[in-house]
Amino acid sequence: MKAEIYLAQCVESALKQAYDTEAKVVIEKPRQEAWGDFATTVALGLAKSLRTAPRVIADKIVENIKDEAHLLDKITVDGPGFINFTLSKSHWQSSVREIIGAGEKHGNDTWGNGKKINIEFVSANPTGPLNVVSARAAATGDVLVELLNKVGFAAEREYYINDAGRQIRLLGASVAARYLTLCGKNTAVPDEGYQGEYVIGLAEQLKAEHGEEFVELDDLERNARLSKLALEKMVALHKKVMEEYRVNYHTWFYESSLRKKDVHFKIVDELKSKNLTYEKDGALWFKSSEFGDAKDRVLVTKEGEPTYFMVDIAYHQDKFERGFETLYDLWGPDHHGYIDRVSAAMQALGYAKEKFNVRIIQQVNMLRDGELVKMSKRAGNIIEMNEVVQEVGIDAARFFFVMRKLDSPLDFDIDLAKKRSDENPVYYVQYAHARIVNVIQFANENGLELSLDADLSLLEANEEIALIRKLNEFPTVIGACARLMEVHHLPAYLMEVAAAFHSFYHNNRVVTDDRKLSEARMMLLEATRCVLLNGLKILRISAPDRM
């Protein structure tokens, strides 16, 4: 049982014994290490209802705590009524064996109760290459799914492909213009078309594969044929980039699949039946303002065209109909104003507001020599995702892209990401894992094998206990990431583990003349390796044996 759960139960029992009352007991880490390993402020919250000073309540609780598992070294009441717990060394020492025994299951939990969650992320228009914000969203969404499943959810990755509508027609017209030019008929790209060099590349591929078979077609048919072929190539490219980036989606969902079945028009019928639509200026409007949106929104234009919003409503309802209980969309900063209207639609269709959630992923600033990196010529007005990943490597890219809170802009230092030194955080963590593997191999070569019967009570040095405490935080960090839907806590924690390990290693020899002490320290190294490996696996970053 986790120490936090045990302590909460002890406090709840003591509270019942002392005051015959119940309260939710939250066990947290104190702000300062000197105050102990864990703390609770439950006494402060009970002062009003019990009409007693919180310090008096805290003292009474402590008097009634029964530590039947002998987990505690001491309990103190500090300040206005904080109860601080210091766990025994024997508890920390024995936990080393538990971590090794759990192996890859260390940090697992079941509080997700198998609840189906859909995480939709990236979903970039297939009209151009993926950009660096897509790289950040891809790493974040991928890791979120791993974290949620680690604590018992049934989370799935999804990519929504906008393969219909005006932007796809513009892609076809842009490629057609380049294609005709290559065929000797100089043609201008439409003013609102796509100008990047990748469009020329698409046209070159299509000419190489199909020759001049589209030249004599009328404009509409030519654009439609080339739009379909270009779209297939762009979607295939997006899938390839994601796969190489170690992101494996459960579902690639095509917008066209909804349009073919006219599912979006069924949504209109449902909203009409609830008297949630009206006509104005020849368009059909949804009364989204009745559900918290700033204003009502158009579903069908005066030309009779369904809006993207209308199709998006159908798409999100489809997710619920596929059995997902909660939806999370990861969107870019330019989509912030879109949240309330989709939320309003989901509520109008009968889904609780908390069932649809959006996390905004802020801008990425790419830096080289301390200066902003210029835009990619090939991609037009973006910095291409693949360029960055190929330059710094997948491991560094994924680690750096999940190092900051989602709602904070990310400064990505390309020079730092490429460094092979302790300054580079991903190198620092991977090097800790590699060093552990090498030390264990050295111990094996000197006749020492990992022994699960090692005397862990010999792990008494300050650096040893500090490292063990840090290893025991892994389940708490995983739980916090999943509850807060924030991944940056995990890479930060792994850097702390690496720092604690390096501090231990620099001050304590593992292979010594004292065989029993060496065996105990090998156990500590193996537990550390397990935690680092588990964390890196969640991040889908390699854990090298040598560097």
C-alpha positions in Angstrom: 0.0 0.0 0.0 1.2 3.5 -0.9 2.4 5.4 2.2 0.0 8.3 1.4 -3.0 6.0 1.5 -1.8 4.3 4.7 -1.3 7.7 6.4 -4.7 9.0 5.3 -6.3 5.9 6.7 -4.4 6.3 10.0 -5.5 10.0 10.3 -9.2 9.2 9.4 -9.3 6.5 12.0 -7.7 8.8 14.6 -10.1 11.6 13.8 -13.1 9.2 14.2 -11.6 8.1 17.6 -10.9 11.6 18.9 -13.9 13.5 17.6 -16.3 11.0 16.2 -16.3 12.8 12.9 -15.2 12.2 9.4 -13.3 14.3 6.8 -11.4 13.9 3.6 -7.8 13.6 4.5 -5.3 14.8 1.9 -1.7 13.7 2.4 0.9 15.8 0.6 4.6 16.5 0.6 5.6 19.4 2.9 7.1 22.5 1.4 10.4 21.9 3.2 12.2 18.5 3.5 13.1 19.3 7.2 9.4 19.1 8.0 9.2 15.4 7.2 8.2 13.2 4.3 4.4 13.8 4.3 2.0 16.3 5.9 -1.8 17.0 6.2 -3.7 20.2 6.9 -6.9 18.4 7.9 -6.9 20.0 11.4 -7.1 23.5 9.9 -10.1 22.6 7.8 -12.0 21.2 10.9 -11.5 24.2 13.2 -14.7 25.9 12.3 -17.0 22.8 12.5 -15.4 21.5 15.7 -15.1 25.0 17.2 -11.6 24.1 18.4 -8.2 25.6 17.6 -6.6 23.6 14.8 -3.5 23.0 16.8 -5.5 21.4 19.6 -7.3 19.2 16.9 -4.0 18.2 15.4 -2.5 17.2 18.8 -5.6 15.1 19.5 -5.4 13.4 16.2 -1.8 12.5 16.7 -2.5 11.1 20.2 -5.0 8.6 18.5 -2.9 7.6 15.6 -2.1 3.8 15.6 0.8 3.0 13.4 0.1 -0.7 13.1 2.4 -1.2 10.1 5.3 0.5 12.0 5.8 2.9 9.1 6.5 6.0 11.1 9.7 7.3 12.7 8.0 10.4 14.2 4.9 12.6 14.0 5.0 16.3 14.8 2.5 19.1 15.0 3.9 22.4 13.6 2.7 25.9 12.9 -1.0 26.5 13.3 -1.8 22.8 13.1 0.1 21.0 10.4 0.6 17.3 11.1 4.0 16.2 9.7 5.1 12.6 9.3 8.6 11.3 9.0 8.8 7.7 7.8 11.3 5.2 9.2 14.5 4.3 7.5 13.4 0.7 7.5 10.3 1.6 5.4 12.5 3.4 2.8 15.0 0.6 2.8 12.4 -2.2 2.2 10.8 -0.2 -0.6 13.8 -0.9 -2.8 12.9 -4.5 -3.0 9.3 -3.6 -3.7 10.2 -1.4 -6.6 12.4 -4.1 -8.2 9.6 -6.6 -7.6 7.0 -4.4 -9.3 9.4 -3.9 -12.3 7.5 -2.2 -15.2 4.3 -2.2 -13.1 5.8 0.2 -10.6 3.6 3.3 -10.7 0.6 1.4 -12.0 -2.8 2.2 -10.5 -6.4 1.3 -11.1 -8.3 4.5 -10.2 -9.1 5.0 -13.9 -11.5 2.1 -13.6 -11.2 1.2 -17.3 -13.0 4.5 -18.3 -12.8 5.0 -22.1 -11.1 8.3 -22.9 -10.5 9.7 -26.4 -7.4 12.0 -26.8 -7.4 13.7 -30.2 -4.3 15.5 -31.1 -2.3 17.1 -34.0 -5.2 16.7 -36.5 -3.4 19.0 -38.8 -4.9 19.9 -42.2 -3.4 17.6 -44.8 -2.6 20.6 -47.0 1.0 20.9 -46.0 3.8 19.5 -43.9 3.5 19.2 -40.1 5.0 22.0 -38.1 6.7 22.3 -34.7 3.5 22.9 -32.8 2.3 19.6 -34.2 5.5 18.0 -32.9 4.8 19.4 -29.4 1.1 18.2 -29.6 2.2 14.8 -30.9 4.6 14.2 -28.0 2.2 15.5 -25.4 -0.8 13.6 -26.6 1.1 10.4 -27.0 2.5 10.6 -23.4 -0.9 11.6 -22.0 -2.4 8.4 -23.3 0.5 6.3 -21.8 0.0 8.1 -18.4 -3.8 7.6 -18.4 -3.5 4.0 -19.2 -0.8 3.6 -16.5 -3.4 4.5 -13.9 -6.2 2.3 -15.3 -8.0 4.3 -18.0 -8.7 2.9 -21.5 -7.3 5.9 -23.4 -6.9 6.0 -27.2 -5.1 8.3 -29.6 -7.0 9.8 -32.5 -6.1 11.9 -35.5 -8.9 13.8 -37.3 -8.2 14.2 -41.0 -9.9 17.3 -42.6 -10.0 15.8 -46.0 -13.0 17.7 -47.3 -14.1 21.3 -47.9 -12.6 24.5 -49.3 -8.9 24.0 -48.1 -8.7 20.6 -50.0 -10.1 22.2 -53.1 -7.4 24.9 -52.8 -4.8 22.3 -52.4 -6.0 20.7 -55.7 -6.0 24.0 -57.5 -2.5 24.9 -56.2 -1.0 21.5 -57.2 -2.8 21.7 -60.6 -1.2 25.1 -61.3 2.3 23.7 -60.6 1.5 20.6 -62.6 0.4 22.6 -65.6 3.5 24.7 -65.4 5.7 21.6 -65.4 3.8 20.5 -68.4 4.7 23.7 -70.3 1.5 25.6 -69.6 2.6 28.4 -67.2 -0.2 28.8 -64.7 -0.4 31.0 -61.6 -1.2 29.5 -58.2 -4.6 30.9 -56.8 -4.2 34.0 -54.6 -5.4 32.0 -51.6 -3.6 28.8 -52.6 -0.6 27.1 -51.1 2.8 28.5 -52.0 5.3 26.3 -50.3 8.0 24.4 -52.3 6.3 21.1 -51.1 3.5 21.9 -53.6 6.0 21.9 -56.4 7.3 18.6 -55.1 3.8 17.1 -55.1 3.3 18.3 -58.7 6.6 16.7 -59.7 5.7 13.4 -58.2 2.3 13.4 -59.9 3.7 14.3 -63.2 6.4 11.5 -62.9 3.7 9.0 -62.0 0.9 10.1 -64.4 2.6 12.0 -67.2 0.4 14.6 -68.9 -2.9 12.7 -68.6 -4.5 15.6 -66.7 -3.5 18.4 -69.0 -6.5 18.2 -71.4 -9.1 17.8 -68.6 -11.4 20.8 -67.7 -10.3 22.8 -64.7 -12.9 21.4 -62.3 -12.1 17.7 -63.1 -8.3 18.3 -63.2 -8.4 20.0 -59.8 -10.6 17.3 -58.3 -8.3 14.5 -59.6 -5.1 16.2 -58.5 -6.7 17.2 -55.2 -7.5 13.5 -54.4 -4.0 12.3 -55.4 -2.2 15.1 -53.5 -4.4 14.5 -50.5 -3.4 10.8 -50.4 0.2 11.7 -50.6 0.0 14.3 -47.8 -1.9 12.0 -45.5 0.6 9.2 -46.2 3.4 11.7 -45.3 1.7 12.7 -42.0 1.3 9.0 -41.1 4.9 8.3 -41.9 6.2 11.3 -39.9 4.0 10.3 -36.9 5.1 6.7 -37.0 8.8 7.7 -37.2 8.2 10.0 -34.2 6.9 6.9 -32.3 3.3 8.0 -32.2 1.0 5.1 -33.1 -2.7 6.3 -33.4 -5.5 3.9 -32.6 -7.7 5.8 -35.1 -7.2 8.0 -38.2 -10.7 9.4 -38.7 -11.6 11.0 -42.0 -14.0 13.9 -42.2 -15.2 12.6 -45.5 -16.6 9.5 -43.8 -19.1 11.7 -42.0 -20.0 13.7 -45.1 -20.6 10.6 -47.2 -23.2 9.5 -44.6 -24.7 13.0 -44.2 -24.3 12.5 -40.4 -23.9 16.3 -40.0 -27.4 16.9 -41.4 -28.8 14.4 -38.8 -27.2 16.7 -36.2 -29.2 19.6 -37.6 -32.4 17.6 -37.4 -31.7 16.8 -33.8 -31.0 20.4 -32.9 -34.1 21.5 -34.8 -36.2 19.0 -32.8 -35.0 20.6 -29.6 -35.9 24.1 -30.9 -32.2 25.1 -30.8 -32.0 26.5 -34.4 -33.4 29.4 -36.3 -33.0 31.1 -39.7 -31.6 34.5 -40.2 -30.2 36.2 -43.3 -30.8 33.0 -45.3 -28.5 31.0 -43.0 -29.3 28.4 -40.3 -28.1 29.3 -36.8 -27.5 27.3 -33.7 -28.5 28.9 -30.3 -25.1 28.2 -28.8 -25.4 31.3 -26.6 -27.9 29.4 -24.5 -25.1 27.1 -23.5 -22.3 29.6 -22.6 -21.0 30.6 -26.0 -20.4 34.3 -26.6 -22.9 34.3 -29.5 -24.9 32.0 -31.8 -23.2 30.2 -34.6 -24.0 29.4 -38.2 -24.6 25.7 -39.1 -25.6 26.1 -42.8 -24.6 29.2 -44.8 -27.0 31.1 -47.0 -25.5 29.3 -50.0 -26.7 26.0 -48.4 -23.1 24.9 -47.5 -22.6 23.1 -44.1 -20.0 24.9 -42.0 -16.9 23.2 -40.5 -18.5 23.8 -37.2 -21.5 21.7 -38.2 -19.3 18.8 -39.2 -17.2 19.1 -36.1 -20.4 18.7 -34.0 -21.2 15.5 -35.8 -17.6 14.3 -35.3 -17.6 14.8 -31.6 -20.9 13.2 -31.2 -19.6 10.2 -33.2 -16.8 9.9 -30.6 -19.4 9.5 -27.8 -21.4 7.1 -29.9 -18.2 4.9 -30.2 -18.3 4.5 -26.5 -15.9 7.1 -25.2 -17.0 8.6 -21.8 -14.8 11.7 -21.9 -13.2 13.6 -24.8 -9.9 15.6 -24.7 -8.9 17.6 -27.7 -5.4 19.2 -27.9 -5.6 22.3 -30.0 -3.2 25.1 -31.0 -3.4 28.6 -29.6 -5.3 29.9 -32.6 -8.3 27.7 -31.7 -9.0 29.1 -28.3 -12.2 30.9 -29.4 -13.5 27.7 -30.8 -13.8 25.9 -27.5 -17.1 27.4 -26.2 -19.0 26.7 -29.4 -18.2 23.0 -29.5 -18.8 22.7 -25.8 -22.2 24.4 -26.3 -23.1 21.9 -29.0 -22.2 18.9 -26.9 -24.3 20.2 -24.0 -27.2 20.8 -26.4 -27.0 17.2 -27.5 -27.2 16.1 -23.9 -23.6 15.5 -22.9 -22.4 16.9 -19.6 -20.1 19.9 -19.9 -17.2 18.1 -18.2 -17.3 15.3 -20.8 -15.8 17.5 -23.5 -12.4 19.1 -22.7 -9.8 21.1 -24.6 -6.2 21.7 -23.7 -4.5 24.5 -25.6 -0.9 23.9 -26.6 1.0 27.2 -26.9 3.4 28.4 -29.4 6.9 26.9 -30.0 9.8 29.2 -30.5 12.8 27.5 -32.2 16.2 29.0 -31.1 19.6 28.6 -32.6 22.5 30.6 -31.2 20.0 32.4 -29.0 18.1 33.7 -32.1 14.7 32.7 -33.5 15.0 30.2 -36.3 13.7 31.5 -39.7 10.8 29.9 -41.4 11.2 26.9 -43.7 11.5 27.7 -47.4 10.2 24.2 -48.3 7.1 24.5 -46.2 6.3 28.1 -46.9 5.4 30.0 -43.7 6.1 27.3 -41.1 9.0 25.5 -39.4 8.6 21.9 -40.5 8.4 19.3 -37.8 10.5 16.7 -39.7 13.4 19.2 -40.1 13.7 19.7 -36.3 13.3 16.0 -35.4 15.9 14.9 -37.9 18.4 17.5 -36.7 18.2 17.0 -33.0 17.0 13.3 -32.9 13.7 11.8 -31.8 14.7 11.3 -28.1 15.7 14.9 -27.7 12.8 16.3 -29.6 10.2 14.3 -27.6 11.8 15.2 -24.3 12.2 18.9 -25.0 8.6 19.2 -26.4 7.1 17.8 -23.1 9.3 19.8 -20.7 6.9 22.8 -20.2 3.3 23.3 -19.2 1.0 23.1 -22.1 -0.3 26.7 -21.6 3.2 28.1 -21.6 5.1 29.0 -24.8 8.0 26.7 -25.3 11.5 28.0 -26.2 13.2 25.0 -28.0 17.0 25.5 -27.9 18.3 23.5 -30.9 21.9 23.8 -29.8 21.2 22.5 -26.3 19.1 19.6 -27.6 22.1 18.4 -29.7 24.7 18.6 -26.9 26.1 15.4 -25.5 26.7 16.7 -22.0 25.0 17.1 -18.6 23.7 20.4 -19.8 21.2 18.6 -22.1 18.4 17.2 -19.8 17.6 14.2 -21.9 21.3 13.3 -22.2 21.6 13.7 -18.4 18.7 11.3 -17.7 19.8 8.7 -20.4 23.4 8.9 -19.1 22.2 8.0 -15.6 20.5 4.9 -17.0 23.6 3.9 -19.0 25.9 4.5 -16.1 23.8 2.2 -13.9 23.9 -0.6 -16.5 27.7 -0.2 -16.8 28.2 -0.4 -13.0 26.0 -3.5 -12.7 28.0 -5.1 -15.6 31.3 -4.2 -13.8 30.0 -5.7 -10.6 29.0 -8.9 -12.4 32.5 -9.1 -13.9 33.8 -8.9 -10.4 31.7 -11.8 -9.1 28.8 -9.8 -7.7 25.2 -10.7 -8.8 22.0 -9.0 -8.0 20.6 -10.6 -4.8 17.0 -10.0 -3.8 18.0 -11.2 -0.3 20.5 -8.4 0.1 20.6 -6.7 3.5 18.9 -3.4 2.7 19.3 -2.1 6.2 22.9 -1.2 5.2 21.6 1.6 3.0 22.0 4.3 5.6 24.0 7.0 3.9 22.2 10.3 3.4 22.5 10.1 -0.4 21.1 6.6 -0.4 18.0 7.5 1.6 17.5 10.6 -0.5 17.6 8.5 -3.7 15.2 6.0 -2.3 12.8 8.7 -1.3 12.9 10.1 -4.8 12.3 6.7 -6.4 9.2 6.3 -4.2 7.7 9.5 -5.7 7.2 7.8 -9.1 3.6 6.6 -8.5 2.6 10.0 -7.1 4.1 11.8 -10.1 2.3 9.5 -12.5 -0.9 10.1 -10.7 -0.5 13.9 -10.7 0.3 13.9 -14.4 -2.9 11.9 -15.2 -5.2 13.9 -12.9 -3.9 17.3 -14.1 -3.5 16.2 -17.7 0.0 17.8 -17.7 3.0 15.8 -18.8 5.8 18.1 -17.9 6.0 16.8 -14.3 7.4 13.5 -15.6 10.6 14.7 -17.4 11.2 17.1 -14.5 10.9 14.2 -12.0 13.3 12.0 -14.1 15.9 14.8 -14.0 15.5 14.8 -10.2 16.0 11.0 -10.1 19.1 11.4 -12.3 20.5 14.1 -10.0 19.8 12.1 -6.9 21.6 9.1 -8.5 24.6 11.0 -9.6 24.9 12.5 -6.1 24.8 9.0 -4.6 27.3 7.7 -7.2 29.8 10.4 -6.7 29.8 9.9 -2.9 29.5 6.2 -2.5 31.3 3.3 -4.2 29.1 0.4 -5.3 31.6 -2.3 -5.7 33.5 -2.4 -2.4 35.4 -4.9 -0.3 32.3 -5.2 1.8 30.3 -7.7 -0.2 27.0 -7.2 1.7 27.1 -3.5 1.3 27.9 -3.9 -2.4 24.9 -6.2 -2.8 22.6 -3.7 -1.1 23.9 -0.9 -3.3 23.4 -3.0 -6.4 19.8 -3.4 -5.4 19.5 0.4 -5.1 21.0 0.8 -8.5 18.6 -1.8 -10.0 15.6 0.0 -8.4 16.8 3.3 -9.9 17.3 1.7 -13.3 13.7 0.4 -13.1 12.3 3.9 -12.4 14.3 5.6 -15.1 13.4 2.9 -17.6 9.7 3.1 -16.8 9.7 6.9 -17.1 11.5 6.9 -20.4 9.2 4.2 -21.7 6.2 6.4 -21.0 7.9 9.2 -22.8 8.8 6.8 -25.6 12.4 7.7 -25.3 15.2 5.2 -25.5 17.1 4.0 -22.4 20.6 3.3 -23.8 23.0 0.9 -22.1 26.0 2.9 -23.4 26.6 6.5 -24.3 
